[in-house]
Amino acid sequence: MKVVIMAGGKGTRIASVASDIPKPMIPIQGRPILEHEIVCLREQGFTDILITVSHLGNMIMEYFGDGSKLGVHIEYYFEKEPLGNAGALFRIKDRLTDDFLLLNADAMFDIDFNRFVQYHREHAAVATLFTHPNSHPYDSGLIIADEQMAVQSWLAKEDDRPQYYKNRVNAGLHVLNKSILNHTIEGAKVDLDRQLLKPFAGSGKMYCYDSPEYVKDMGTPERYYAVCKDFENGIVHARNLRHKQKAVFIDRDGTINEYVGFLTDINDFHLIDGVVEAIRKINQAGYLAIVVTNQPVIARGEVTLSELQQIHNKMETLLGENGAYVDAIYFCPHHPDKGFEGERIEYKVDCSCRKPKPGMLLKAAENFNIDLSNSWMIGDGKNDVQAGNNAGCHTALIGRDDYGQDKTVSSLLDFVGTIGE
């Protein structure tokens, strides 16, 4: 499979770090960011690479040459005139394989590309976007997908967005079928997101590949130094799903948001003081932050699935406004007891996901290759502790009771301060 790496950006926002070299040549631990990308690809069998260059592109070409010193084959396309960040694709169409990877050269990543490509092919997609939550969704393009992960809408930075939204951001990694280049776009300069990909929203041909693996752009000095720190601490490599992950499974009501009984009104959802800082620290510590919550209000007929999604969107929005995010949300809509007015009978079952059963944790472990024995479950009730124990996790309880938990803490923030002790 051909890999196309776009390496033509000028990097004006990060000029204070290095203004005399192209952005893909900025070093991380003594090697250019682009070299880290190529090594990651080579280790997974992706060795046929085409790099598009423009600004200071000769420096990239001289450094990497034909790629042989890194064990890959590299070709180049030099943009003599500005083509936008996708115009070059139309010029190199005949050099592409039917499906190809399209990557940015100014991001640090370490992901399981074979898993990504397999997902694309299973969905027979024209385009598959690598999507994830990030710490700044308020200034990122948002991707809205349906339950099958087909992209329904694409909200660019300049587009109006709802008050509350799911923190799902396009990370700049794509698997594309070159048939996407068959339609005509006026003008030589082409914007990848707005002109090439966004029109496929709602077509059923573009999908999200949600993953918690490490992908961070280095568009600003602050983000560059954060990436350097993560690389030094081993977080970048560890988050590749080929490796076992560690997670903090977090109950919702009474742990993340203030407990109000059965929460049915989005206006009653309020984050507990300290939760944003706690989840931000979980993100920075290299743990996945995964919400696992019983929501019998669905079975009771008091909240629809759409209304529950809006409540969770509010949670993600409030976290994202302050630099924190959850990697995934699992909820159990079931309740076994029947005979209540307004109940939804299809959810009145004895399921395997309702805590204290470990179904949600086990599903997350399957999806994200999580080492449960190296992970934590924290909540404010007996069911949380038992679910964690049943899944084989370490457990923590917010409260004073003894349900056999490993730690007893006063809050999620208090718990985060004890990780590693």
C-alpha positions as CSV (number, residue, x, y, z in Angstrom):
1,M,0.0,0.0,0.0
2,K,1.3,3.5,-0.9
3,V,1.7,6.0,1.9
4,V,1.5,9.6,1.1
5,I,2.9,12.1,3.6
6,M,2.1,15.7,3.2
7,A,5.2,17.7,4.2
8,G,4.7,21.1,2.6
9,G,3.5,23.2,5.5
10,K,5.4,26.4,6.5
11,G,4.8,26.0,10.3
12,T,4.2,29.7,11.0
13,R,2.7,29.1,14.4
14,I,5.7,27.1,15.6
15,A,8.4,29.3,14.1
16,S,9.7,30.2,17.5
17,V,10.9,26.6,17.9
18,A,12.6,26.4,14.6
19,S,12.2,29.0,11.8
20,D,15.1,27.9,9.6
21,I,14.0,24.3,8.9
22,P,10.7,22.9,7.6
23,K,8.2,21.8,10.2
24,P,8.6,18.0,9.5
25,M,12.3,18.4,10.4
26,I,11.8,19.7,13.9
27,P,13.6,17.2,16.2
28,I,12.1,15.0,18.8
29,Q,14.8,13.3,20.9
30,G,17.4,14.2,18.3
31,R,15.5,12.9,15.2
32,P,13.1,14.8,12.9
33,I,9.5,14.2,13.5
34,L,9.2,12.9,10.0
35,E,11.8,10.2,10.7
36,H,9.8,9.0,13.7
37,E,6.8,8.7,11.4
38,I,8.7,6.7,8.8
39,V,10.1,4.3,11.3
40,C,6.7,3.7,12.8
41,L,5.4,2.9,9.3
42,R,8.4,0.7,8.4
43,E,8.0,-1.4,11.6
44,Q,4.5,-2.3,10.4
45,G,5.4,-3.2,6.9
46,F,4.5,0.1,5.1
47,T,7.6,0.9,3.1
48,D,6.4,2.4,-0.1
49,I,6.3,6.2,0.7
50,L,5.6,9.3,-1.4
51,I,6.3,12.6,0.3
52,T,4.9,15.9,-1.1
53,V,7.1,18.8,-0.3
54,S,7.3,22.6,-1.0
55,H,8.6,25.1,1.5
56,L,12.3,24.3,2.2
57,G,11.5,20.9,0.7
58,N,15.1,20.4,-0.5
59,M,16.2,19.9,3.1
60,I,13.7,17.0,3.5
61,M,14.8,15.5,0.2
62,E,18.5,15.8,1.1
63,Y,18.1,14.3,4.5
64,F,15.9,11.3,3.6
65,G,17.1,10.7,0.0
66,D,15.5,7.5,-1.4
67,G,14.8,6.2,2.0
68,S,17.2,3.3,1.8
69,K,19.0,4.2,5.0
70,L,15.7,3.8,6.9
71,G,14.8,0.6,5.1
72,V,12.0,2.1,3.0
73,H,11.5,3.4,-0.6
74,I,10.8,7.2,-0.8
75,E,9.6,9.2,-3.8
76,Y,8.8,12.9,-3.9
77,Y,6.5,15.4,-5.5
78,F,7.7,19.0,-5.3
79,E,5.0,21.6,-5.4
80,K,6.4,24.4,-7.5
81,E,3.3,26.5,-6.9
82,P,0.9,26.4,-3.9
83,L,-1.6,23.6,-4.2
84,G,-3.2,23.7,-0.8
85,N,-2.9,20.6,1.4
86,A,-4.6,18.3,-1.1
87,G,-4.0,19.6,-4.6
88,A,-0.9,17.5,-5.0
89,L,-3.1,14.3,-4.7
90,F,-4.6,15.0,-8.1
91,R,-1.2,15.4,-9.6
92,I,0.1,12.1,-8.3
93,K,-3.1,10.1,-8.7
94,D,-1.5,7.7,-11.2
95,R,1.2,6.8,-8.7
96,L,-1.2,5.7,-6.0
97,T,-2.5,2.3,-5.1
98,D,-6.3,1.8,-5.0
99,D,-6.3,2.3,-1.2
100,F,-3.5,4.5,0.3
101,L,-2.6,6.1,3.6
102,L,-2.6,9.8,3.7
103,L,-0.7,11.4,6.6
104,N,0.5,14.7,7.9
105,A,4.2,15.2,8.4
106,D,3.9,17.5,11.4
107,A,2.2,15.1,13.9
108,M,3.7,12.7,16.4
109,F,1.9,9.4,16.2
110,D,2.4,5.7,17.0
111,I,-0.6,3.7,15.9
112,D,-1.5,0.2,14.7
113,F,-1.8,1.0,11.0
114,N,-2.7,-2.6,10.0
115,R,-5.6,-2.4,12.3
116,F,-6.6,0.9,10.8
117,V,-6.4,-0.4,7.3
118,Q,-8.3,-3.5,8.1
119,Y,-11.2,-1.4,9.5
120,H,-11.3,0.6,6.3
121,R,-11.5,-2.5,4.2
122,E,-14.1,-4.1,6.3
123,H,-16.4,-1.1,5.8
124,A,-15.6,-0.9,2.0
125,A,-15.1,2.8,2.6
126,V,-14.0,5.5,0.2
127,A,-12.5,7.4,3.1
128,T,-11.8,6.4,6.7
129,L,-10.7,9.0,9.2
130,F,-8.6,8.3,12.3
131,T,-10.6,10.1,15.0
132,H,-10.1,10.6,18.7
133,P,-10.8,13.0,21.5
134,N,-8.3,15.7,22.2
135,S,-7.6,18.4,24.8
136,H,-8.7,21.3,22.6
137,P,-11.9,20.3,20.7
138,Y,-13.1,23.9,20.9
139,D,-10.6,24.9,18.2
140,S,-10.6,21.6,16.2
141,G,-12.9,20.3,13.4
142,L,-15.5,18.0,14.8
143,I,-16.8,14.8,13.2
144,I,-20.3,13.6,13.9
145,A,-21.0,9.9,13.2
146,D,-24.0,7.6,13.5
147,E,-24.0,4.3,15.5
148,Q,-22.4,2.5,12.6
149,M,-19.6,5.1,12.7
150,A,-20.5,6.5,9.2
151,V,-19.7,10.2,9.1
152,Q,-22.9,12.3,9.1
153,S,-21.5,15.8,9.3
154,W,-18.2,17.5,9.5
155,L,-18.0,20.8,11.5
156,A,-14.9,22.8,10.5
157,K,-13.5,25.4,12.9
158,E,-15.5,28.2,11.3
159,D,-18.8,26.3,11.3
160,D,-21.5,26.8,13.9
161,R,-21.6,24.0,16.4
162,P,-24.2,22.9,18.9
163,Q,-23.9,24.0,22.5
164,Y,-22.8,20.5,23.5
165,Y,-20.9,18.0,21.3
166,K,-19.0,14.8,21.3
167,N,-15.3,15.3,21.5
168,R,-14.4,13.5,18.3
169,V,-11.7,15.2,16.2
170,N,-10.1,14.2,12.9
171,A,-6.5,13.5,13.8
172,G,-5.1,14.0,10.3
173,L,-4.5,10.3,9.5
174,H,-6.6,8.8,6.7
175,V,-7.1,5.7,4.6
176,L,-8.5,6.7,1.2
177,N,-9.5,5.0,-2.0
178,K,-8.2,6.9,-4.9
179,S,-11.7,7.0,-6.5
180,I,-12.2,10.0,-4.2
181,L,-10.0,11.9,-6.6
182,N,-12.4,11.2,-9.6
183,H,-14.6,14.3,-9.0
184,T,-13.5,17.7,-10.2
185,I,-12.6,20.5,-7.8
186,E,-12.2,23.9,-9.3
187,G,-8.9,25.6,-8.9
188,A,-5.4,24.3,-8.3
189,K,-5.4,24.8,-4.5
190,V,-7.5,22.2,-2.8
191,D,-8.3,22.1,0.9
192,L,-8.3,18.4,2.1
193,D,-10.9,18.7,4.8
194,R,-13.3,21.3,3.4
195,Q,-13.3,20.5,-0.3
196,L,-12.3,16.9,-0.7
197,L,-13.5,15.0,2.5
198,K,-16.3,17.1,4.0
199,P,-18.6,16.6,0.9
200,F,-18.6,12.9,1.6
201,A,-20.3,13.4,5.0
202,G,-23.7,11.7,5.0
203,S,-22.9,9.7,1.9
204,G,-22.4,6.4,3.8
205,K,-18.9,6.1,2.2
206,M,-16.8,7.8,4.9
207,Y,-16.3,6.3,8.3
208,C,-14.7,7.1,11.7
209,Y,-12.0,4.9,13.2
210,D,-12.1,5.9,16.8
211,S,-8.9,5.1,18.7
212,P,-7.2,6.3,21.8
213,E,-3.7,5.8,20.3
214,Y,-1.2,8.6,20.4
215,V,-1.6,11.3,17.7
216,K,-0.8,14.9,18.4
217,D,-0.1,17.8,16.1
218,M,2.7,20.2,16.9
219,G,1.2,23.3,15.5
220,T,2.2,25.5,18.5
221,P,5.3,25.6,20.7
222,E,3.2,24.5,23.7
223,R,2.0,21.4,21.9
224,Y,5.5,20.7,20.6
225,Y,7.0,20.7,24.1
226,A,4.1,18.5,25.4
227,V,4.9,16.0,22.7
228,C,8.6,16.0,23.7
229,K,7.6,15.3,27.3
230,D,5.3,12.5,26.3
231,F,7.9,10.9,24.1
232,E,10.6,11.1,26.8
233,N,8.1,9.4,29.3
234,G,7.4,6.6,26.9
235,I,3.7,7.5,26.5
236,V,3.8,7.8,22.7
237,H,5.0,4.2,22.0
238,A,2.9,2.7,24.8
239,R,-0.4,3.9,23.5
240,N,-0.1,1.8,20.3
241,L,-2.9,-0.8,20.5
242,R,-0.4,-3.5,19.6
243,H,0.7,-3.1,23.2
244,K,-1.4,-3.8,26.3
245,Q,-3.1,-0.6,27.7
246,K,-3.9,0.5,31.2
247,A,-7.1,2.2,32.0
248,V,-9.0,4.0,34.8
249,F,-12.6,2.9,34.5
250,I,-14.8,5.7,36.0
251,D,-18.3,5.6,37.2
252,R,-20.4,8.6,36.2
253,D,-23.1,9.7,38.7
254,G,-21.5,10.7,42.0
255,T,-18.0,10.3,40.6
256,I,-17.8,12.6,37.6
257,N,-21.1,14.6,38.1
258,E,-23.1,15.5,41.1
259,Y,-25.4,12.8,42.2
260,V,-29.1,13.7,41.8
261,G,-30.7,10.3,41.8
262,F,-31.9,9.2,38.4
263,L,-30.5,12.0,36.2
264,T,-33.1,12.7,33.5
265,D,-32.7,16.4,32.8
266,I,-29.5,17.6,31.1
267,N,-29.7,20.8,33.2
268,D,-29.1,18.8,36.3
269,F,-25.8,17.6,35.0
270,H,-22.9,19.4,36.8
271,L,-19.3,18.3,37.1
272,I,-18.0,17.7,40.6
273,D,-15.3,20.2,41.6
274,G,-11.9,18.8,40.8
275,V,-13.1,16.3,38.2
276,V,-11.6,18.2,35.3
277,E,-8.2,18.3,36.9
278,A,-8.4,14.6,37.8
279,I,-9.3,13.4,34.3
280,R,-6.7,15.7,32.8
281,K,-4.1,14.1,35.1
282,I,-5.3,10.6,34.0
283,N,-4.8,11.7,30.4
284,Q,-1.3,12.9,31.1
285,A,-0.4,9.8,33.1
286,G,-0.8,7.5,30.1
287,Y,-4.0,5.8,31.3
288,L,-7.1,5.5,29.2
289,A,-10.0,7.3,30.9
290,I,-13.1,5.2,30.3
291,V,-16.6,5.9,31.7
292,V,-18.7,2.9,32.6
293,T,-22.2,3.7,33.8
294,N,-25.5,2.0,34.6
295,Q,-28.3,4.0,33.0
296,P,-31.5,2.2,33.9
297,V,-33.4,5.5,33.0
298,I,-33.4,4.1,29.4
299,A,-35.2,0.9,30.4
300,R,-37.5,3.0,32.6
301,G,-38.5,5.1,29.6
302,E,-37.4,8.3,31.3
303,V,-34.6,9.2,28.9
304,T,-34.2,8.3,25.3
305,L,-30.9,7.2,23.8
306,S,-30.7,10.5,22.0
307,E,-31.2,12.4,25.3
308,L,-28.6,10.3,27.0
309,Q,-26.1,11.1,24.2
310,Q,-26.8,14.8,24.7
311,I,-26.0,14.4,28.4
312,H,-22.8,12.7,27.6
313,N,-22.1,15.4,25.0
314,K,-22.4,18.0,27.8
315,M,-19.9,16.1,29.9
316,E,-17.4,15.9,27.0
317,T,-17.8,19.6,26.1
318,L,-17.3,20.7,29.7
319,L,-14.2,18.5,30.1
320,G,-12.9,19.6,26.7
321,E,-13.2,23.3,27.5
322,N,-10.7,22.8,30.2
323,G,-8.2,20.5,28.5
324,A,-9.5,17.1,29.6
325,Y,-11.2,14.2,27.8
326,V,-12.5,10.7,28.2
327,D,-11.4,8.1,25.7
328,A,-14.7,6.1,25.6
329,I,-18.1,5.9,27.3
330,Y,-19.8,2.6,27.9
331,F,-23.3,2.6,29.3
332,C,-25.8,-0.2,30.3
333,P,-29.4,0.8,29.3
334,H,-30.9,-2.3,30.9
335,H,-32.8,-3.1,34.1
336,P,-34.2,-6.5,34.9
337,D,-37.3,-5.6,36.9
338,K,-40.5,-5.3,34.9
339,G,-44.0,-4.0,35.5
340,F,-43.5,-0.2,35.6
341,E,-45.5,2.4,33.6
342,G,-43.7,3.8,30.6
343,E,-40.9,1.1,30.7
344,R,-39.2,0.0,27.5
345,I,-39.7,-3.8,27.6
346,E,-36.8,-4.5,25.1
347,Y,-34.4,-3.2,27.8
348,K,-35.9,-5.2,30.6
349,V,-33.5,-8.0,30.5
350,D,-30.9,-9.7,32.8
351,C,-27.8,-8.5,30.8
352,S,-24.1,-9.1,31.2
353,C,-23.2,-5.3,31.2
354,R,-25.1,-4.0,34.2
355,K,-22.7,-3.4,37.1
356,P,-21.8,-5.3,39.3
357,K,-21.3,-7.6,36.3
358,P,-18.1,-6.7,34.4
359,G,-19.5,-6.7,30.9
360,M,-18.7,-3.0,30.1
361,L,-15.2,-3.4,31.4
362,L,-14.6,-6.6,29.4
363,K,-15.9,-5.0,26.2
364,A,-13.6,-2.0,26.6
365,A,-10.7,-4.4,27.3
366,E,-11.5,-6.2,24.1
367,N,-11.8,-3.0,22.0
368,F,-8.6,-1.4,23.4
369,N,-6.4,-4.3,24.3
370,I,-6.5,-3.3,28.0
371,D,-4.6,-5.2,30.7
372,L,-7.3,-5.3,33.3
373,S,-4.9,-6.5,36.0
374,N,-3.0,-3.2,35.6
375,S,-6.1,-1.0,35.5
376,W,-8.4,0.6,38.0
377,M,-12.2,0.9,38.6
378,I,-13.4,3.8,40.7
379,G,-16.9,4.7,41.7
380,D,-19.0,5.7,44.7
381,G,-20.9,2.5,45.2
382,K,-20.8,-1.2,46.0
383,N,-21.6,-2.2,42.4
384,D,-18.6,-0.3,41.1
385,V,-16.2,-2.1,43.4
386,Q,-17.7,-5.5,42.6
387,A,-17.6,-4.8,38.9
388,G,-14.0,-3.9,39.1
389,N,-13.2,-7.0,41.2
390,N,-15.2,-9.2,38.8
391,A,-13.2,-7.8,35.9
392,G,-9.9,-8.4,37.6
393,C,-9.0,-4.7,38.2
394,H,-7.7,-2.8,41.1
395,T,-10.6,-0.9,42.8
396,A,-11.2,2.4,44.6
397,L,-14.3,3.6,46.4
398,I,-15.3,7.2,46.9
399,G,-16.8,7.1,50.4
400,R,-16.3,5.4,53.7
401,D,-17.8,1.9,53.3
402,D,-15.8,-1.2,52.9
403,Y,-16.7,-3.4,49.9
404,G,-13.3,-5.0,49.6
405,Q,-11.8,-2.1,47.6
406,D,-8.0,-1.6,47.3
407,K,-8.3,2.1,48.1
408,T,-10.8,4.4,49.9
409,V,-10.7,8.0,48.7
410,S,-12.7,11.2,49.1
411,S,-13.0,12.1,45.4
412,L,-11.7,11.2,41.9
413,L,-9.0,13.9,42.3
414,D,-8.0,12.4,45.6
415,F,-7.7,9.0,43.9
416,V,-5.6,10.2,41.0
417,G,-3.0,11.5,43.5
418,T,-2.6,7.9,44.8
419,I,-2.0,6.1,41.5
420,G,1.3,4.5,41.6
421,E,1.4,4.3,45.4
